[in-house]
């Protein structure tokens, strides 16, 4: 059997040297590098970042890395560019400052099968992965490892991120990220993908996705109240449309409903912190 080809999609905005660590972790994978393609998508300002990324890529010629540029700012548009150009049998999304454990791809691909969404263990770190810590997603992962039957509801906490997962092409199909949202686009994408998912599989704990914590990251930036409120209303409308479109899958309906509650809870929490 031929090795599946893996497409890794990495959006980047005003990249810093963290990108080097990200690319290095890919170049050091135990999986065959000949069966990996990387899409690095620079969005927003082009100079001086495009030339900088070209220099970074030259350091890792053992990996096929394609550099794209889009003047449109936003991870959703960047990820869609990667999806549109992907030729892999499966997809992996990364943030440009995160890191993969050396056996990550090799371990994840063991569970590669049509209709199966594969999830990895997540640990958070600031500078050194050797000091990485568990967070709520790690706890949820460990708890579900012990359960014989995993359900969409039991692993829903890990469904808020598109990273730390391996997606066979057949469950993504024509699904794309919605460019109209400043936050919450990951949850919406996951809700759409789950419709095509037959089974959720947890990979061996050796497959670790290291999630870097940065205080100035986009996900933690302050969003004006009016835009935040508008964003959450649009999200709830989209989730309601999904809820209405799939009346047969009860578990899926509950999942989508809980996603909406989580959005509202997050919105209220952000307002109290301001």
C-alpha positions in Angstrom: 0.0 0.0 0.0 1.3 3.5 -1.0 1.9 5.9 1.8 -0.8 8.6 2.0 0.3 12.1 1.0 -0.2 14.6 3.8 -0.9 18.3 3.1 0.1 20.7 5.9 -1.6 24.1 5.7 0.0 27.0 7.7 -1.3 30.6 7.6 1.0 33.3 8.7 0.6 37.0 9.4 3.6 39.3 10.0 5.7 36.1 10.8 8.4 36.1 13.5 11.2 33.6 13.9 8.6 31.2 15.5 8.0 30.0 11.9 11.5 28.5 11.8 10.7 26.2 14.8 7.4 25.2 13.2 9.1 24.3 9.9 11.9 22.6 11.7 9.5 20.3 13.5 8.0 19.3 10.1 11.4 18.6 8.6 12.3 16.4 11.6 9.2 14.1 11.2 9.9 10.4 11.1 7.2 10.1 8.4 8.5 10.1 4.8 9.2 13.7 3.8 8.6 12.7 0.2 4.9 12.3 1.1 4.5 15.7 2.8 3.6 18.9 1.1 3.5 22.2 3.1 1.5 25.3 2.1 2.8 28.4 3.8 0.3 31.2 3.2 1.4 34.8 4.0 -1.6 37.1 4.4 -1.7 40.8 5.0 1.5 43.0 4.5 3.9 41.4 2.0 7.1 43.3 2.8 9.5 42.4 4.3 7.9 39.1 5.3 7.7 37.4 1.9 11.5 37.5 1.4 12.0 36.5 5.0 9.9 33.4 4.5 11.7 32.5 1.3 15.0 32.5 3.3 13.4 30.3 5.9 12.2 27.8 3.3 15.7 27.5 1.9 16.8 26.1 5.3 14.5 23.1 4.8 14.9 21.9 1.2 14.2 18.3 2.2 10.5 19.3 2.6 8.3 20.5 -0.3 7.1 23.9 0.9 5.0 26.2 -1.3 4.8 29.8 -0.4 1.6 31.8 -1.3 0.7 35.4 -0.7 -2.7 37.0 -0.3 -3.2 40.7 0.5 -6.5 39.7 2.3 -5.8 39.5 6.0 -7.3 36.5 7.9 -6.5 32.9 8.7 -9.8 31.7 7.0 -8.8 33.1 3.6 -5.3 31.7 4.0 -6.4 28.3 5.0 -8.8 28.2 2.0 -5.9 28.9 -0.3 -4.2 25.9 1.1 -7.2 23.7 0.7 -7.7 24.8 -2.9 -4.2 23.9 -3.8 -3.8 20.7 -1.7 -3.2 17.4 -3.5 -2.8 15.3 -0.4 -4.9 12.4 0.7 -5.4 14.1 4.1 -5.1 17.5 5.6 -3.4 18.9 8.7 -3.8 22.5 9.9 -1.1 24.2 11.9 -0.5 27.7 13.3 2.8 29.2 12.4 4.2 29.3 16.0 3.2 25.7 17.0 5.3 22.6 16.9 4.8 18.9 16.1 6.3 16.0 18.1 8.8 14.0 15.9 6.5 11.0 15.5 3.3 13.1 15.1 2.6 12.4 11.4 3.7 8.8 11.6 1.4 8.2 14.5 -1.6 10.1 13.2 -1.4 8.4 9.8 -1.8 4.9 11.4 -5.4 5.8 11.8 -5.9 7.2 8.4 -9.2 5.9 7.0 -12.1 7.4 4.9 -14.6 9.0 7.2 -12.4 9.0 10.2 -11.3 12.2 12.0 -8.1 11.6 13.9 -7.3 13.8 17.0 -4.0 14.3 18.7 -3.0 15.2 22.2 -2.5 18.9 22.8 0.0 20.5 25.2 0.7 24.2 25.7 4.0 25.9 26.0 5.6 29.4 26.0 9.2 29.0 24.8 10.4 25.4 25.5 8.3 22.3 24.5 10.2 20.4 27.2 8.3 22.6 29.7 4.9 22.0 28.0 1.9 21.7 30.2 -1.5 20.1 30.0 -4.6 22.1 29.6 -8.4 21.4 29.4 -8.0 19.8 26.0 -5.3 17.5 27.3 -7.5 16.5 30.2 -10.4 15.8 27.9 -8.1 13.8 25.6 -6.8 11.6 28.4 -10.3 11.0 29.8 -11.6 9.9 26.3 -8.6 7.6 25.8 -10.0 5.5 28.6 -13.4 5.3 27.0 -14.1 2.5 24.6 -16.7 4.4 22.6 -15.9 8.0 21.7 -18.7 10.3 20.7 -18.9 13.7 19.2 -20.3 15.0 22.5 -17.6 13.5 24.7 -14.8 15.1 22.7 -16.6 18.4 21.9 -14.1 20.4 23.9 -11.4 19.4 21.4 -13.6 20.4 18.5 -13.1 24.1 19.0 -9.7 24.0 17.2 -9.0 22.9 13.6 -5.4 22.1 14.6 -4.2 18.9 16.3 -6.2 16.8 13.8 -5.9 14.8 10.7 -8.7 15.1 8.1 -9.1 12.6 5.2 -10.1 14.5 2.1 -13.5 12.9 2.0 -14.7 14.5 5.2 -13.7 18.0 4.1 -14.9 17.7 0.5 -15.9 21.2 -0.5 -16.1 22.7 3.0 -14.2 26.0 3.3 -13.7 28.5 6.1 -16.1 31.4 6.3 -14.2 34.7 5.8 -16.9 36.7 7.5 -15.9 36.0 11.1 -13.1 37.4 13.3 -13.4 34.5 15.7 -15.4 31.3 16.0 -14.6 30.3 12.4 -12.8 27.1 13.7 -15.9 25.9 15.5 -18.1 26.6 12.5 -15.7 24.7 10.2 -15.6 21.7 12.6 -19.4 21.6 12.8 -19.6 21.4 9.0 -16.8 18.7 8.8 -18.4 16.5 11.5 -21.5 16.0 9.3 -19.2 13.9 7.0 -17.4 12.1 9.9 -18.3 8.5 10.6 -15.9 8.0 13.5 -13.6 10.1 15.8 -10.3 8.4 16.6 -7.8 9.4 19.3 -4.2 8.9 18.2 -1.5 7.5 20.5 -0.4 10.0 23.1 3.1 10.2 21.5 1.5 12.3 18.8 1.6 15.7 20.5 0.6 19.0 19.0 2.5 21.7 21.0 0.3 24.9 21.1 2.4 28.0 21.8 0.9 30.6 24.1 1.6 34.2 23.1 -0.1 37.1 24.9 -0.2 39.2 21.7 -1.7 36.5 19.5 -4.7 37.4 17.3 -7.0 35.1 19.2 -6.3 37.1 22.4 -6.5 40.6 20.9 -9.2 42.9 22.0 -12.3 43.2 19.7 -14.7 46.2 20.0 -18.0 45.3 21.6 -20.1 46.2 18.5 -18.0 43.9 16.3 -17.9 41.2 18.9 -21.7 41.3 19.2 -22.2 41.3 15.4 -19.8 38.4 15.0 -21.6 36.2 17.6 -25.0 37.0 16.1 -23.8 35.9 12.6 -22.2 32.7 14.1 -25.4 31.7 15.9 -27.3 32.2 12.6 -24.9 29.9 10.8 -25.1 27.3 13.5 -28.9 27.5 13.5 -28.8 26.8 9.7 -26.7 23.7 10.3 -29.0 22.7 13.1 -32.0 22.9 10.8 -30.2 21.1 7.9 -29.5 17.8 9.7 -32.6 16.8 11.7 -31.8 13.1 11.7 -28.5 13.1 13.6 -29.6 13.8 17.2 -26.1 13.7 18.6 -25.0 16.2 16.0 -27.9 18.5 16.8 -27.0 18.5 20.5 -23.3 19.2 19.6 -24.3 22.2 17.4 -26.6 23.6 20.2 -23.8 23.3 22.8 -21.4 25.1 20.4 -23.9 28.0 20.3 -24.0 28.1 24.1 -20.2 28.0 24.2 -20.1 31.0 21.9 -22.6 33.0 24.1 -20.6 32.0 27.2 -17.4 33.2 25.7 -18.9 36.5 24.6 -20.3 37.2 28.1 -17.0 36.2 29.7 -15.1 38.6 27.4 -17.4 41.5 28.2 -16.9 41.0 32.0 -13.1 41.0 31.6 -13.1 44.4 29.8 
